[in-house]
């Protein structure tokens, strides 16, 4: 079984979220706009994935790693 890869999109000043994308265990791709780490973790959990967002091998960030919109 291959390792799950999660992609977390770019965040810029005009956005209140980052696009988080991953595939379900069955291989179906899913994308959701998440405004916080907690939202991203909940989304991944709903897909049936257990991924640590700090895992540099399984999570790819576009832009600053670990940064979410202000106030989230």
Number of C-alpha atoms within 10 A of each C-alpha: 4 5 8 17 16 22 19 25 18 17 19 12 7 7 11 16 20 24 16 23 19 21 18 16 13 8 9 9 11 13 15 16 16 22 20 19 16 11 16 20 18 15 20 24 13 11 17 13 17 12 16 12 20 11 11 11 11 14 17 17 18 12 12 11 14 11 14 19 17 10 7 13
